[in-house]
Amino acid sequence: MKKTNVLLIGSGGREHAIAWKLAQSPLLDQLFIAPGNAGTNSVGTNVPINGNDFESIKLFVVEKKVHLVIVGPEEPLVRGIHDFFLNDELLKNIPVIGPQKAGAELEGSKDFAKQFMIKHGIPTGAYQTFSKDTLAEGFAFLKTLNSPYVLKADGLAAGKGVVICKTLHEAEIELTDMLANHKFGKASEMVVIEEFLDGIELSAFAITNGREYLVLPEAKDYKRIGVGDSGPNTGGMGSISPVPFAGDEFMQKVEERVIKPTVEGLRKDGIPYQGFLFFGLMNVKGDPFVIEYNVRLGDPETESIIPRIKTDLLEIFLATANGKLSTIKLETDNRTAACVMIVSGGYPGEYAKGKVISGLELANNSLVFHAGTSSIDDSIISNGGRVLAITSLADNLKTAIATSLESASQIKFENSYFRNDIGKDLIEF
């Protein structure tokens, strides 16, 4: 059996979860993570290369005879890392999991994504897109909508470019701030205003090679910093999988109305696509509507869906690259996974790094995925806003949540914080 050398690009909790799963594969020879974190180092070899430094990645891939590249975060994809490989004589035959630049626009531009959905009949909210020059038209469009108002920076804003305003006045101030005052920099040169969909949010995932696709477990994540979904948006404070209100009937609708037409739409539009599709969904009275696309796995959803996948993850990636995805039968763990994120005090605003973390060895009933950590000498220290993802599997949601909260409370660093209500809204289901 030929063993595979894999390079995984990224440094967060998503990448640690993927690396942890890949390390269990009998098909794996060497696993490299660029740049990785203190957790990925325990399941593979960290490489000090930034994911956007394509030339350094090329040298490394050639030197280490890497057979497969998996791109974790969105930025290298939107910048065209897959195209870089295809256009290089030495790299063009090395498969990349992650779409080319044309497909990555589904996440790189909210306007492009909305146009794509409307064109291919994929259910989504009404919208219009505005620039600094059409600010007055933006104000006029806001007046045609009912509150609350949803404003989205068109470009990448590290998961923080969506603002929901309760009043028209607030929405007008926010739109001005985004377009005229460059609140999100280049990302908000254009802003999508869309109708607010009233329902309950969840995330669905698939992996595709542009023809076949495999539906992965769904999850629900919690974006806001505070208990009861209060305070500003973050990259995600925790996640639950499976989602109790997304039963077989609902997920069948998701596949028929969203996943299938998305894959077919990409093919019809001549957009090659090899990698993950992430569907940010709203369940509106039992019907799925797409809020957004991402072109990679979500974080922290990955930390609750990957532990539930029983099938060899490397086998799934190789089948995707080799056009044999339809031969894979996905096996999942029926238990519930609950992930709780421990963050630095002050996040998502200003926060300190370099705090020594203790108690990691006490969380032995849970999986601990590192999100923003590094190591100095024998110490593991905080190195980001979201620092650790604590995931527990149990036969029911209540026990999974309780185990993750118990483990999270054992781990300490100065000014650490976690939400103690992740998933509790789902117990009623």
NORTA-V577216 format. One line per field, one symbol per residue. phi: phi as a letter, one per 40 degrees, with the letter a starting at -180 (. if undefined). psi: psi as a letter, one per 20 degrees, with the letter a starting at -180 (. if undefined). A space follows every 50 residues. Layout:
BEGIN
phi = ???
psi = ???
END
This chain:
BEGIN
phi = .ccbcbbbciabcdcccccdcccccccccbbbbbcgacccccbabcbcbc cccccccddcdcccfccabbbcccdccccgcccdcccbdcbccccbcicc dccccdbcbccdccdcccdbgccaccaabbbdcbdccccccdccbcccbb bbccccbfgbcbbbbcbcdcccccccccccbfdbgcdbcbbcbbccccab cabbbababgbcabccdcabbbcccbdgfbgccbchbiabacbdcbcdcc cccccccbcdcccccccccgbcabicbbbcbbcbfgbcbccabbbaccbb cdcbcccccccdccccccccccgbccccbcbbccccbbbbccbcdgcccc acbgcccbgdcccccbcbbcbbbabbfbbbbcaaccbabbbbbacacdcc cdcccccccccbadgcaaccbdgcccccc
psi = ppqpppppprjahghgggggghiipiipfppqpoiaahghhiiaoqpmpp ijnhghgggggggjlphpppogrhghghikhghgghjphhihjoqpoprr gghihhhhohgggggggghjkpprqqrqpqrhikgghggghhiiqqqrpp ppphapkkjjjpppphqggghgggggggghjlgkchhkhqppprpppobp qrpqqqpqjifrqpprqrrprohqhqqklrarqaipirqpprohjmaggg hggggghggghgghggghjkoqooaqppooqpooljppqpgqqqkrqroj hhihhgiiohqohhhgghhghjkkhiipoppqpirppppppprqphqjbp qqrjppprjhiilijrpoppgmqrppcjqpqqkrgpgqpopqprirgghg ghgghgghihpqqpkqqqpjjpihiihh.
END
